[in-house]
């Protein structure tokens, strides 16, 4: 599967720490606003579902997580 830009409601993980927001590499969030250009608005929540950060993140710092089976290409 070719790399693609995150879409609205995609689940993503951070590829680097964002210490100014107290977010760590691997932290999982969801894209909550349409992606334009080279950034996405991502919501990160705690285990209770409360928002802990809502930053605009460069796409290069996000990995789209896939759930379900896919054949490797």
PDB file of N, CA, C, O and CB in Angstrom:
ATOM      1  N   UNK A   1       0.851  -1.181   0.000  1.00  0.00           N
ATOM      2  CA  UNK A   1       0.000   0.000   0.000  1.00  0.00           C
ATOM      3  C   UNK A   1       0.890   1.235   0.000  1.00  0.00           C
ATOM      4  O   UNK A   1       1.819   1.327   0.803  1.00  0.00           O
ATOM      5  CB  UNK A   1      -0.965   0.003   1.225  1.00  0.00           C
ATOM      6  N   UNK A   2       0.627   2.154  -0.862  1.00  0.00           N
ATOM      7  CA  UNK A   2       1.414   3.382  -0.929  1.00  0.00           C
ATOM      8  C   UNK A   2       1.123   4.250   0.297  1.00  0.00           C
ATOM      9  O   UNK A   2       0.038   4.205   0.875  1.00  0.00           O
ATOM     10  CB  UNK A   2       1.107   4.162  -2.237  1.00  0.00           C
ATOM     11  N   UNK A   3       2.129   5.036   0.670  1.00  0.00           N
ATOM     12  CA  UNK A   3       1.913   5.980   1.765  1.00  0.00           C
ATOM     13  C   UNK A   3       0.803   6.940   1.373  1.00  0.00           C
ATOM     14  O   UNK A   3       0.702   7.343   0.214  1.00  0.00           O
ATOM     15  CB  UNK A   3       3.219   6.755   2.110  1.00  0.00           C
ATOM     16  N   UNK A   4      -0.024   7.303   2.334  1.00  0.00           N
ATOM     17  CA  UNK A   4      -1.101   8.250   2.064  1.00  0.00           C
ATOM     18  C   UNK A   4      -1.177   9.258   3.189  1.00  0.00           C
ATOM     19  O   UNK A   4      -0.676   9.024   4.289  1.00  0.00           O
ATOM     20  CB  UNK A   4      -2.451   7.523   1.894  1.00  0.00           C
ATOM     21  N   UNK A   5      -1.803  10.371   2.903  1.00  0.00           N
ATOM     22  CA  UNK A   5      -1.994  11.389   3.926  1.00  0.00           C
ATOM     23  C   UNK A   5      -3.088  10.931   4.881  1.00  0.00           C
ATOM     24  O   UNK A   5      -4.037  10.266   4.464  1.00  0.00           O
ATOM     25  CB  UNK A   5      -2.350  12.762   3.292  1.00  0.00           C
ATOM     26  N   UNK A   6      -2.963  11.281   6.156  1.00  0.00           N
ATOM     27  CA  UNK A   6      -4.030  10.947   7.097  1.00  0.00           C
ATOM     28  C   UNK A   6      -5.340  11.622   6.688  1.00  0.00           C
ATOM     29  O   UNK A   6      -5.345  12.729   6.149  1.00  0.00           O
ATOM     30  CB  UNK A   6      -3.638  11.363   8.528  1.00  0.00           C
ATOM     31  N   UNK A   7      -6.420  10.946   6.952  1.00  0.00           N
ATOM     32  CA  UNK A   7      -7.764  11.444   6.679  1.00  0.00           C
ATOM     33  C   UNK A   7      -8.462  11.723   8.003  1.00  0.00           C
ATOM     34  O   UNK A   7      -8.008  11.289   9.062  1.00  0.00           O
ATOM     35  CB  UNK A   7      -8.580  10.427   5.824  1.00  0.00           C
ATOM     36  N   UNK A   8      -9.559  12.446   7.930  1.00  0.00           N
ATOM     37  CA  UNK A   8     -10.364  12.737   9.103  1.00  0.00           C
ATOM     38  C   UNK A   8     -10.702  11.439   9.839  1.00  0.00           C
ATOM     39  O   UNK A   8     -11.167  10.479   9.226  1.00  0.00           O
ATOM     40  CB  UNK A   8     -11.651  13.490   8.704  1.00  0.00           C
ATOM     41  N   UNK A   9     -10.470  11.413  11.141  1.00  0.00           N
ATOM     42  CA  UNK A   9     -10.734  10.313  12.072  1.00  0.00           C
ATOM     43  C   UNK A   9      -9.745   9.149  11.980  1.00  0.00           C
ATOM     44  O   UNK A   9      -9.935   8.136  12.653  1.00  0.00           O
ATOM     45  CB  UNK A   9     -12.110   9.796  11.838  1.00  0.00           C
ATOM     46  N   UNK A  10      -8.695   9.270  11.162  1.00  0.00           N
ATOM     47  CA  UNK A  10      -7.652   8.242  11.174  1.00  0.00           C
ATOM     48  C   UNK A  10      -6.988   8.213  12.542  1.00  0.00           C
ATOM     49  O   UNK A  10      -6.803   9.251  13.178  1.00  0.00           O
ATOM     50  CB  UNK A  10      -6.600   8.501  10.060  1.00  0.00           C
ATOM     51  N   UNK A  11      -6.634   7.021  12.985  1.00  0.00           N
ATOM     52  CA  UNK A  11      -5.875   6.852  14.215  1.00  0.00           C
ATOM     53  C   UNK A  11      -4.398   6.902  13.831  1.00  0.00           C
ATOM     54  O   UNK A  11      -3.956   6.208  12.916  1.00  0.00           O
ATOM     55  CB  UNK A  11      -6.244   5.500  14.955  1.00  0.00           C
ATOM     56  N   UNK A  12      -3.643   7.740  14.551  1.00  0.00           N
ATOM     57  CA  UNK A  12      -2.238   7.953  14.225  1.00  0.00           C
ATOM     58  C   UNK A  12      -1.383   7.847  15.484  1.00  0.00           C
ATOM     59  O   UNK A  12      -1.883   7.967  16.602  1.00  0.00           O
ATOM     60  CB  UNK A  12      -2.039   9.324  13.553  1.00  0.00           C
ATOM     61  N   UNK A  13      -0.099   7.624  15.285  1.00  0.00           N
ATOM     62  CA  UNK A  13       0.862   7.602  16.388  1.00  0.00           C
ATOM     63  C   UNK A  13       1.968   8.610  16.097  1.00  0.00           C
ATOM     64  O   UNK A  13       2.337   8.827  14.943  1.00  0.00           O
ATOM     65  CB  UNK A  13       1.454   6.171  16.594  1.00  0.00           C
ATOM     66  N   UNK A  14       2.484   9.214  17.142  1.00  0.00           N
ATOM     67  CA  UNK A  14       3.586  10.159  17.000  1.00  0.00           C
ATOM     68  C   UNK A  14       4.885   9.417  16.714  1.00  0.00           C
ATOM     69  O   UNK A  14       5.154   8.364  17.291  1.00  0.00           O
ATOM     70  CB  UNK A  14       3.728  11.020  18.266  1.00  0.00           C
ATOM     71  N   UNK A  15       5.682   9.978  15.821  1.00  0.00           N
ATOM     72  CA  UNK A  15       6.978   9.399  15.503  1.00  0.00           C
ATOM     73  C   UNK A  15       8.114  10.084  16.264  1.00  0.00           C
ATOM     74  O   UNK A  15       9.264   9.652  16.177  1.00  0.00           O
ATOM     75  CB  UNK A  15       7.230   9.486  14.009  1.00  0.00           C
ATOM     76  N   UNK A  16       7.803  11.141  17.005  1.00  0.00           N
ATOM     77  CA  UNK A  16       8.822  11.814  17.819  1.00  0.00           C
ATOM     78  C   UNK A  16       8.159  12.419  19.051  1.00  0.00           C
ATOM     79  O   UNK A  16       6.950  12.652  19.073  1.00  0.00           O
ATOM     80  CB  UNK A  16       9.565  12.915  16.995  1.00  0.00           C
ATOM     81  N   UNK A  17       8.960  12.664  20.057  1.00  0.00           N
ATOM     82  CA  UNK A  17       8.464  13.326  21.269  1.00  0.00           C
ATOM     83  C   UNK A  17       8.085  14.770  20.957  1.00  0.00           C
ATOM     84  O   UNK A  17       8.714  15.423  20.124  1.00  0.00           O
ATOM     85  CB  UNK A  17       9.528  13.280  22.396  1.00  0.00           C
ATOM     86  N   UNK A  18       7.053  15.258  21.634  1.00  0.00           N
ATOM     87  CA  UNK A  18       6.682  16.675  21.617  1.00  0.00           C
ATOM     88  C   UNK A  18       6.690  17.130  23.076  1.00  0.00           C
ATOM     89  O   UNK A  18       5.632  17.277  23.687  1.00  0.00           O
ATOM     90  CB  UNK A  18       5.257  16.918  20.923  1.00  0.00           C
ATOM     91  N   UNK A  19       7.894  17.357  23.641  1.00  0.00           N
ATOM     92  CA  UNK A  19       8.010  17.626  25.076  1.00  0.00           C
ATOM     93  C   UNK A  19       7.259  18.870  25.532  1.00  0.00           C
ATOM     94  O   UNK A  19       6.799  18.932  26.672  1.00  0.00           O
ATOM     95  CB  UNK A  19       9.450  17.766  25.443  1.00  0.00           C
ATOM     96  N   UNK A  20       7.129  19.859  24.652  1.00  0.00           N
ATOM     97  CA  UNK A  20       6.409  21.076  25.032  1.00  0.00           C
ATOM     98  C   UNK A  20       4.932  20.801  25.296  1.00  0.00           C
ATOM     99  O   UNK A  20       4.265  21.590  25.965  1.00  0.00           O
ATOM    100  CB  UNK A  20       6.550  22.131  23.943  1.00  0.00           C
ATOM    101  N   UNK A  21       4.413  19.683  24.774  1.00  0.00           N
ATOM    102  CA  UNK A  21       3.020  19.285  24.989  1.00  0.00           C
ATOM    103  C   UNK A  21       2.903  18.076  25.907  1.00  0.00           C
ATOM    104  O   UNK A  21       1.806  17.574  26.156  1.00  0.00           O
ATOM    105  CB  UNK A  21       2.353  18.981  23.660  1.00  0.00           C
ATOM    106  N   UNK A  22       4.044  17.614  26.408  1.00  0.00           N
ATOM    107  CA  UNK A  22       4.100  16.424  27.269  1.00  0.00           C
ATOM    108  C   UNK A  22       3.567  15.188  26.545  1.00  0.00           C
ATOM    109  O   UNK A  22       2.885  14.351  27.137  1.00  0.00           O
ATOM    110  CB  UNK A  22       3.297  16.661  28.558  1.00  0.00           C
ATOM    111  N   UNK A  23       3.893  15.088  25.249  1.00  0.00           N
ATOM    112  CA  UNK A  23       3.522  13.931  24.432  1.00  0.00           C
ATOM    113  C   UNK A  23       4.795  13.187  24.055  1.00  0.00           C
ATOM    114  O   UNK A  23       5.828  13.797  23.775  1.00  0.00           O
ATOM    115  CB  UNK A  23       2.722  14.363  23.152  1.00  0.00           C
ATOM    116  N   UNK A  24       4.704  11.853  24.054  1.00  0.00           N
ATOM    117  CA  UNK A  24       5.868  11.021  23.768  1.00  0.00           C
ATOM    118  C   UNK A  24       5.691  10.258  22.474  1.00  0.00           C
ATOM    119  O   UNK A  24       4.575   9.992  22.028  1.00  0.00           O
ATOM    120  CB  UNK A  24       6.125  10.053  24.908  1.00  0.00           C
ATOM    121  N   UNK A  25       6.819   9.916  21.886  1.00  0.00           N
ATOM    122  CA  UNK A  25       6.834   9.075  20.687  1.00  0.00           C
ATOM    123  C   UNK A  25       5.986   7.835  20.948  1.00  0.00           C
ATOM    124  O   UNK A  25       6.107   7.202  21.997  1.00  0.00           O
ATOM    125  CB  UNK A  25       8.295   8.678  20.291  1.00  0.00           C
ATOM    126  N   UNK A  26       5.126   7.491  19.987  1.00  0.00           N
ATOM    127  CA  UNK A  26       4.263   6.325  20.140  1.00  0.00           C
ATOM    128  C   UNK A  26       2.886   6.657  20.675  1.00  0.00           C
ATOM    129  O   UNK A  26       1.980   5.826  20.621  1.00  0.00           O
ATOM    130  CB  UNK A  26       4.909   5.337  21.040  1.00  0.00           C
ATOM    131  N   UNK A  27       2.720   7.868  21.194  1.00  0.00           N
ATOM    132  CA  UNK A  27       1.405   8.268  21.713  1.00  0.00           C
ATOM    133  C   UNK A  27       0.387   8.228  20.577  1.00  0.00           C
ATOM    134  O   UNK A  27       0.676   8.658  19.460  1.00  0.00           O
ATOM    135  CB  UNK A  27       1.461   9.695  22.354  1.00  0.00           C
ATOM    136  N   UNK A  28      -0.791   7.716  20.867  1.00  0.00           N
ATOM    137  CA  UNK A  28      -1.834   7.525  19.861  1.00  0.00           C
ATOM    138  C   UNK A  28      -2.882   8.626  19.973  1.00  0.00           C
ATOM    139  O   UNK A  28      -3.286   9.018  21.068  1.00  0.00           O
ATOM    140  CB  UNK A  28      -2.493   6.139  20.016  1.00  0.00           C
ATOM    141  N   UNK A  29      -3.310   9.113  18.812  1.00  0.00           N
ATOM    142  CA  UNK A  29      -4.341  10.141  18.751  1.00  0.00           C
ATOM    143  C   UNK A  29      -5.201   9.934  17.510  1.00  0.00           C
ATOM    144  O   UNK A  29      -5.028   8.966  16.770  1.00  0.00           O
ATOM    145  CB  UNK A  29      -3.711  11.552  18.747  1.00  0.00           C
ATOM    146  N   UNK A  30      -6.127  10.857  17.298  1.00  0.00           N
ATOM    147  CA  UNK A  30      -7.015  10.789  16.139  1.00  0.00           C
ATOM    148  C   UNK A  30      -7.009  12.126  15.414  1.00  0.00           C
ATOM    149  O   UNK A  30      -7.006  13.186  16.041  1.00  0.00           O
ATOM    150  CB  UNK A  30      -8.455  10.406  16.563  1.00  0.00           C
ATOM    151  N   UNK A  31      -7.007  12.067  14.093  1.00  0.00           N
ATOM    152  CA  UNK A  31      -7.095  13.277  13.276  1.00  0.00           C
ATOM    153  C   UNK A  31      -8.514  13.815  13.408  1.00  0.00           C
ATOM    154  O   UNK A  31      -9.481  13.106  13.129  1.00  0.00           O
ATOM    155  CB  UNK A  31      -6.727  12.990  11.766  1.00  0.00           C
ATOM    156  N   UNK A  32      -8.637  15.079  13.838  1.00  0.00           N
ATOM    157  CA  UNK A  32      -9.964  15.639  14.113  1.00  0.00           C
ATOM    158  C   UNK A  32     -10.341  16.813  13.223  1.00  0.00           C
ATOM    159  O   UNK A  32     -11.425  17.379  13.363  1.00  0.00           O
ATOM    160  CB  UNK A  32     -10.036  16.069  15.534  1.00  0.00           C
ATOM    161  N   UNK A  33      -9.460  17.175  12.320  1.00  0.00           N
ATOM    162  CA  UNK A  33      -9.803  18.221  11.363  1.00  0.00           C
ATOM    163  C   UNK A  33      -9.168  17.854  10.040  1.00  0.00           C
ATOM    164  O   UNK A  33      -8.121  17.209   9.992  1.00  0.00           O
ATOM    165  CB  UNK A  33      -9.332  19.632  11.848  1.00  0.00           C
ATOM    166  N   UNK A  34      -9.815  18.273   8.972  1.00  0.00           N
ATOM    167  CA  UNK A  34      -9.303  17.953   7.643  1.00  0.00           C
ATOM    168  C   UNK A  34      -7.836  18.327   7.524  1.00  0.00           C
ATOM    169  O   UNK A  34      -7.389  19.354   8.036  1.00  0.00           O
ATOM    170  CB  UNK A  34     -10.118  18.670   6.566  1.00  0.00           C
ATOM    171  N   UNK A  35      -7.112  17.477   6.845  1.00  0.00           N
ATOM    172  CA  UNK A  35      -5.687  17.691   6.654  1.00  0.00           C
ATOM    173  C   UNK A  35      -5.485  18.606   5.451  1.00  0.00           C
ATOM    174  O   UNK A  35      -5.958  18.319   4.351  1.00  0.00           O
ATOM    175  CB  UNK A  35      -4.940  16.341   6.461  1.00  0.00           C
ATOM    176  N   UNK A  36      -4.787  19.695   5.670  1.00  0.00           N
ATOM    177  CA  UNK A  36      -4.456  20.606   4.580  1.00  0.00           C
ATOM    178  C   UNK A  36      -2.957  20.821   4.597  1.00  0.00           C
ATOM    179  O   UNK A  36      -2.365  20.975   5.665  1.00  0.00           O
ATOM    180  CB  UNK A  36      -5.224  21.962   4.705  1.00  0.00           C
ATOM    181  N   UNK A  37      -2.346  20.834   3.451  1.00  0.00           N
ATOM    182  CA  UNK A  37      -0.907  21.067   3.401  1.00  0.00           C
ATOM    183  C   UNK A  37      -0.141  19.936   4.036  1.00  0.00           C
ATOM    184  O   UNK A  37      -0.365  18.765   3.728  1.00  0.00           O
ATOM    185  CB  UNK A  37      -0.557  22.365   4.080  1.00  0.00           C
ATOM    186  N   UNK A  38       0.758  20.288   4.919  1.00  0.00           N
ATOM    187  CA  UNK A  38       1.670  19.306   5.514  1.00  0.00           C
ATOM    188  C   UNK A  38       1.449  19.105   7.005  1.00  0.00           C
ATOM    189  O   UNK A  38       2.352  18.637   7.699  1.00  0.00           O
ATOM    190  CB  UNK A  38       3.092  19.726   5.279  1.00  0.00           C
ATOM    191  N   UNK A  39       0.256  19.450   7.521  1.00  0.00           N
ATOM    192  CA  UNK A  39      -0.040  19.283   8.943  1.00  0.00           C
ATOM    193  C   UNK A  39      -1.432  18.693   9.151  1.00  0.00           C
ATOM    194  O   UNK A  39      -2.268  18.709   8.248  1.00  0.00           O
ATOM    195  CB  UNK A  39       0.077  20.624   9.674  1.00  0.00           C
ATOM    196  N   UNK A  40      -1.664  18.176  10.350  1.00  0.00           N
ATOM    197  CA  UNK A  40      -2.977  17.654  10.736  1.00  0.00           C
ATOM    198  C   UNK A  40      -3.270  18.073  12.172  1.00  0.00           C
ATOM    199  O   UNK A  40      -2.362  18.126  13.002  1.00  0.00           O
ATOM    200  CB  UNK A  40      -3.033  16.099  10.588  1.00  0.00           C
ATOM    201  N   UNK A  41      -4.520  18.368  12.466  1.00  0.00           N
ATOM    202  CA  UNK A  41      -4.948  18.634  13.837  1.00  0.00           C
ATOM    203  C   UNK A  41      -5.273  17.281  14.465  1.00  0.00           C
ATOM    204  O   UNK A  41      -6.141  16.557  13.977  1.00  0.00           O
ATOM    205  CB  UNK A  41      -6.193  19.619  13.888  1.00  0.00           C
ATOM    206  N   UNK A  42      -4.572  16.945  15.549  1.00  0.00           N
ATOM    207  CA  UNK A  42      -4.688  15.625  16.162  1.00  0.00           C
ATOM    208  C   UNK A  42      -5.095  15.773  17.625  1.00  0.00           C
ATOM    209  O   UNK A  42      -4.515  16.570  18.362  1.00  0.00           O
ATOM    210  CB  UNK A  42      -3.356  14.841  16.043  1.00  0.00           C
ATOM    211  N   UNK A  43      -6.097  14.998  18.036  1.00  0.00           N
ATOM    212  CA  UNK A  43      -6.525  14.989  19.434  1.00  0.00           C
ATOM    213  C   UNK A  43      -5.902  13.792  20.144  1.00  0.00           C
ATOM    214  O   UNK A  43      -6.022  12.651  19.697  1.00  0.00           O
ATOM    215  CB  UNK A  43      -8.076  14.946  19.542  1.00  0.00           C
ATOM    216  N   UNK A  44      -5.237  14.077  21.257  1.00  0.00           N
ATOM    217  CA  UNK A  44      -4.672  13.046  22.118  1.00  0.00           C
ATOM    218  C   UNK A  44      -5.463  13.048  23.410  1.00  0.00           C
ATOM    219  O   UNK A  44      -5.721  14.109  23.979  1.00  0.00           O
ATOM    220  CB  UNK A  44      -3.145  13.281  22.383  1.00  0.00           C
ATOM    221  N   UNK A  45      -5.851  11.867  23.880  1.00  0.00           N
ATOM    222  CA  UNK A  45      -6.682  11.757  25.079  1.00  0.00           C
ATOM    223  C   UNK A  45      -6.002  10.872  26.117  1.00  0.00           C
ATOM    224  O   UNK A  45      -5.084  10.112  25.809  1.00  0.00           O
ATOM    225  CB  UNK A  45      -8.074  11.195  24.727  1.00  0.00           C
ATOM    226  N   UNK A  46      -6.486  10.994  27.376  1.00  0.00           N
ATOM    227  CA  UNK A  46      -5.988  10.110  28.424  1.00  0.00           C
ATOM    228  C   UNK A  46      -6.845   8.838  28.437  1.00  0.00           C
ATOM    229  O   UNK A  46      -7.719   8.662  27.588  1.00  0.00           O
ATOM    230  CB  UNK A  46      -6.012  10.824  29.822  1.00  0.00           C
ATOM    231  N   UNK A  47      -6.590   7.968  29.392  1.00  0.00           N
ATOM    232  CA  UNK A  47      -7.308   6.686  29.448  1.00  0.00           C
ATOM    233  C   UNK A  47      -8.789   6.848  29.767  1.00  0.00           C
ATOM    234  O   UNK A  47      -9.567   5.912  29.585  1.00  0.00           O
ATOM    235  CB  UNK A  47      -6.671   5.785  30.480  1.00  0.00           C
ATOM    236  N   UNK A  48      -9.182   8.021  30.240  1.00  0.00           N
ATOM    237  CA  UNK A  48     -10.595   8.303  30.536  1.00  0.00           C
ATOM    238  C   UNK A  48     -11.295   9.003  29.378  1.00  0.00           C
ATOM    239  O   UNK A  48     -12.484   9.308  29.465  1.00  0.00           O
ATOM    240  CB  UNK A  48     -10.708   9.159  31.790  1.00  0.00           C
ATOM    241  N   UNK A  49     -10.562   9.259  28.289  1.00  0.00           N
ATOM    242  CA  UNK A  49     -11.151   9.917  27.128  1.00  0.00           C
ATOM    243  C   UNK A  49     -11.125  11.435  27.176  1.00  0.00           C
ATOM    244  O   UNK A  49     -11.718  12.096  26.324  1.00  0.00           O
ATOM    245  CB  UNK A  49     -12.546   9.471  26.974  1.00  0.00           C
ATOM    246  N   UNK A  50     -10.429  12.001  28.184  1.00  0.00           N
ATOM    247  CA  UNK A  50     -10.315  13.461  28.288  1.00  0.00           C
ATOM    248  C   UNK A  50      -9.176  13.946  27.396  1.00  0.00           C
ATOM    249  O   UNK A  50      -8.106  13.340  27.349  1.00  0.00           O
ATOM    250  CB  UNK A  50     -10.078  13.900  29.767  1.00  0.00           C
ATOM    251  N   UNK A  51      -9.421  15.040  26.696  1.00  0.00           N
ATOM    252  CA  UNK A  51      -8.393  15.603  25.826  1.00  0.00           C
ATOM    253  C   UNK A  51      -7.218  16.109  26.660  1.00  0.00           C
ATOM    254  O   UNK A  51      -7.394  16.859  27.620  1.00  0.00           O
ATOM    255  CB  UNK A  51      -8.975  16.745  24.964  1.00  0.00           C
ATOM    256  N   UNK A  52      -6.012  15.680  26.270  1.00  0.00           N
ATOM    257  CA  UNK A  52      -4.816  16.168  26.951  1.00  0.00           C
ATOM    258  C   UNK A  52      -4.019  17.114  26.058  1.00  0.00           C
ATOM    259  O   UNK A  52      -3.238  17.927  26.554  1.00  0.00           O
ATOM    260  CB  UNK A  52      -3.939  14.995  27.388  1.00  0.00           C
ATOM    261  N   UNK A  53      -4.212  17.012  24.748  1.00  0.00           N
ATOM    262  CA  UNK A  53      -3.538  17.923  23.818  1.00  0.00           C
ATOM    263  C   UNK A  53      -4.275  17.894  22.488  1.00  0.00           C
ATOM    264  O   UNK A  53      -4.847  16.878  22.092  1.00  0.00           O
ATOM    265  CB  UNK A  53      -2.033  17.534  23.628  1.00  0.00           C
ATOM    266  N   UNK A  54      -4.246  19.041  21.807  1.00  0.00           N
ATOM    267  CA  UNK A  54      -4.920  19.174  20.516  1.00  0.00           C
ATOM    268  C   UNK A  54      -4.011  19.987  19.581  1.00  0.00           C
ATOM    269  O   UNK A  54      -4.370  21.080  19.144  1.00  0.00           O
ATOM    270  CB  UNK A  54      -6.332  19.862  20.677  1.00  0.00           C
ATOM    271  N   UNK A  55      -2.832  19.432  19.287  1.00  0.00           N
ATOM    272  CA  UNK A  55      -1.871  20.178  18.486  1.00  0.00           C
ATOM    273  C   UNK A  55      -2.045  19.970  16.981  1.00  0.00           C
ATOM    274  O   UNK A  55      -2.657  19.002  16.528  1.00  0.00           O
ATOM    275  CB  UNK A  55      -0.480  19.789  18.885  1.00  0.00           C
ATOM    276  N   UNK A  56      -1.490  20.902  16.236  1.00  0.00           N
ATOM    277  CA  UNK A  56      -1.299  20.727  14.805  1.00  0.00           C
ATOM    278  C   UNK A  56       0.069  20.085  14.653  1.00  0.00           C
ATOM    279  O   UNK A  56       1.074  20.626  15.113  1.00  0.00           O
ATOM    280  CB  UNK A  56      -1.410  22.098  14.006  1.00  0.00           C
ATOM    281  N   UNK A  57       0.099  18.923  14.002  1.00  0.00           N
ATOM    282  CA  UNK A  57       1.321  18.122  13.926  1.00  0.00           C
ATOM    283  C   UNK A  57       1.745  17.968  12.468  1.00  0.00           C
ATOM    284  O   UNK A  57       0.905  17.690  11.612  1.00  0.00           O
ATOM    285  CB  UNK A  57       1.111  16.731  14.582  1.00  0.00           C
ATOM    286  N   UNK A  58       3.031  18.142  12.169  1.00  0.00           N
ATOM    287  CA  UNK A  58       3.504  17.891  10.803  1.00  0.00           C
ATOM    288  C   UNK A  58       3.236  16.433  10.408  1.00  0.00           C
ATOM    289  O   UNK A  58       3.415  15.523  11.217  1.00  0.00           O
ATOM    290  CB  UNK A  58       5.021  18.216  10.682  1.00  0.00           C
ATOM    291  N   UNK A  59       2.811  16.223   9.172  1.00  0.00           N
ATOM    292  CA  UNK A  59       2.507  14.869   8.705  1.00  0.00           C
ATOM    293  C   UNK A  59       3.710  13.944   8.812  1.00  0.00           C
ATOM    294  O   UNK A  59       3.551  12.746   9.045  1.00  0.00           O
ATOM    295  CB  UNK A  59       2.021  14.908   7.269  1.00  0.00           C
ATOM    296  N   UNK A  60       4.912  14.488   8.644  1.00  0.00           N
ATOM    297  CA  UNK A  60       6.125  13.658   8.718  1.00  0.00           C
ATOM    298  C   UNK A  60       6.324  13.057  10.116  1.00  0.00           C
ATOM    299  O   UNK A  60       7.101  12.118  10.287  1.00  0.00           O
ATOM    300  CB  UNK A  60       7.357  14.492   8.334  1.00  0.00           C
ATOM    301  N   UNK A  61       5.618  13.605  11.113  1.00  0.00           N
ATOM    302  CA  UNK A  61       5.745  13.120  12.483  1.00  0.00           C
ATOM    303  C   UNK A  61       4.617  12.173  12.887  1.00  0.00           C
ATOM    304  O   UNK A  61       4.468  11.851  14.066  1.00  0.00           O
ATOM    305  CB  UNK A  61       5.784  14.288  13.432  1.00  0.00           C
ATOM    306  N   UNK A  62       3.821  11.724  11.910  1.00  0.00           N
ATOM    307  CA  UNK A  62       2.680  10.849  12.193  1.00  0.00           C
ATOM    308  C   UNK A  62       2.771   9.542  11.416  1.00  0.00           C
ATOM    309  O   UNK A  62       3.221   9.509  10.271  1.00  0.00           O
ATOM    310  CB  UNK A  62       1.371  11.560  11.858  1.00  0.00           C
ATOM    311  N   UNK A  63       2.341   8.484  12.054  1.00  0.00           N
ATOM    312  CA  UNK A  63       2.208   7.173  11.425  1.00  0.00           C
ATOM    313  C   UNK A  63       0.745   6.786  11.494  1.00  0.00           C
ATOM    314  O   UNK A  63       0.168   6.758  12.581  1.00  0.00           O
ATOM    315  CB  UNK A  63       3.118   6.095  12.118  1.00  0.00           C
ATOM    316  N   UNK A  64       0.130   6.485  10.353  1.00  0.00           N
ATOM    317  CA  UNK A  64      -1.269   6.041  10.329  1.00  0.00           C
ATOM    318  C   UNK A  64      -1.309   4.597  10.805  1.00  0.00           C
ATOM    319  O   UNK A  64      -0.587   3.747  10.284  1.00  0.00           O
ATOM    320  CB  UNK A  64      -1.899   6.181   8.891  1.00  0.00           C
ATOM    321  N   UNK A  65      -2.155   4.318  11.796  1.00  0.00           N
ATOM    322  CA  UNK A  65      -2.305   2.957  12.313  1.00  0.00           C
ATOM    323  C   UNK A  65      -3.443   2.266  11.569  1.00  0.00           C
ATOM    324  O   UNK A  65      -4.493   2.854  11.313  1.00  0.00           O
ATOM    325  CB  UNK A  65      -2.574   2.966  13.852  1.00  0.00           C
ATOM    326  N   UNK A  66      -3.205   1.016  11.233  1.00  0.00           N
ATOM    327  CA  UNK A  66      -4.203   0.241  10.496  1.00  0.00           C
ATOM    328  C   UNK A  66      -4.698  -0.899  11.364  1.00  0.00           C
ATOM    329  O   UNK A  66      -3.910  -1.601  11.998  1.00  0.00           O
ATOM    330  CB  UNK A  66      -3.620  -0.299   9.168  1.00  0.00           C
ATOM    331  N   UNK A  67      -5.993  -1.074  11.385  1.00  0.00           N
ATOM    332  CA  UNK A  67      -6.623  -2.168  12.116  1.00  0.00           C
ATOM    333  C   UNK A  67      -7.338  -3.042  11.095  1.00  0.00           C
ATOM    334  O   UNK A  67      -8.117  -2.540  10.285  1.00  0.00           O
ATOM    335  CB  UNK A  67      -7.617  -1.638  13.218  1.00  0.00           C
ATOM    336  N   UNK A  68      -7.083  -4.314  11.128  1.00  0.00           N
ATOM    337  CA  UNK A  68      -7.704  -5.214  10.166  1.00  0.00           C
ATOM    338  C   UNK A  68      -6.651  -5.839   9.284  1.00  0.00           C
ATOM    339  O   UNK A  68      -5.492  -5.425   9.288  1.00  0.00           O
ATOM    340  CB  UNK A  68      -8.739  -4.478   9.318  1.00  0.00           C
ATOM    341  N   UNK A  69      -7.054  -6.818   8.541  1.00  0.00           N
ATOM    342  CA  UNK A  69      -6.084  -7.542   7.713  1.00  0.00           C
ATOM    343  C   UNK A  69      -5.940  -6.881   6.361  1.00  0.00           C
ATOM    344  O   UNK A  69      -6.913  -6.413   5.769  1.00  0.00           O
ATOM    345  CB  UNK A  69      -6.500  -9.005   7.540  1.00  0.00           C
ATOM    346  N   UNK A  70      -4.725  -6.851   5.889  1.00  0.00           N
ATOM    347  CA  UNK A  70      -4.392  -6.317   4.573  1.00  0.00           C
ATOM    348  C   UNK A  70      -3.289  -7.179   3.994  1.00  0.00           C
ATOM    349  O   UNK A  70      -2.402  -7.634   4.717  1.00  0.00           O
ATOM    350  CB  UNK A  70      -3.958  -4.814   4.648  1.00  0.00           C
ATOM    351  N   UNK A  71      -3.342  -7.398   2.724  1.00  0.00           N
ATOM    352  CA  UNK A  71      -2.252  -8.116   2.074  1.00  0.00           C
ATOM    353  C   UNK A  71      -1.102  -7.147   1.856  1.00  0.00           C
ATOM    354  O   UNK A  71      -1.307  -6.019   1.409  1.00  0.00           O
ATOM    355  CB  UNK A  71      -2.713  -8.750   0.726  1.00  0.00           C
ATOM    356  N   UNK A  72       0.100  -7.587   2.171  1.00  0.00           N
ATOM    357  CA  UNK A  72       1.280  -6.742   1.944  1.00  0.00           C
ATOM    358  C   UNK A  72       1.537  -6.656   0.453  1.00  0.00           C
ATOM    359  O   UNK A  72       1.408  -7.636  -0.280  1.00  0.00           O
ATOM    360  CB  UNK A  72       2.534  -7.301   2.688  1.00  0.00           C
ATOM    361  N   UNK A  73       1.899  -5.472   0.027  1.00  0.00           N
ATOM    362  CA  UNK A  73       2.210  -5.276  -1.390  1.00  0.00           C
ATOM    363  C   UNK A  73       3.692  -5.193  -1.595  1.00  0.00           C
ATOM    364  O   UNK A  73       4.150  -5.029  -2.726  1.00  0.00           O
ATOM    365  CB  UNK A  73       1.540  -4.022  -1.930  1.00  0.00           C
TER     366      UNK A  73
END
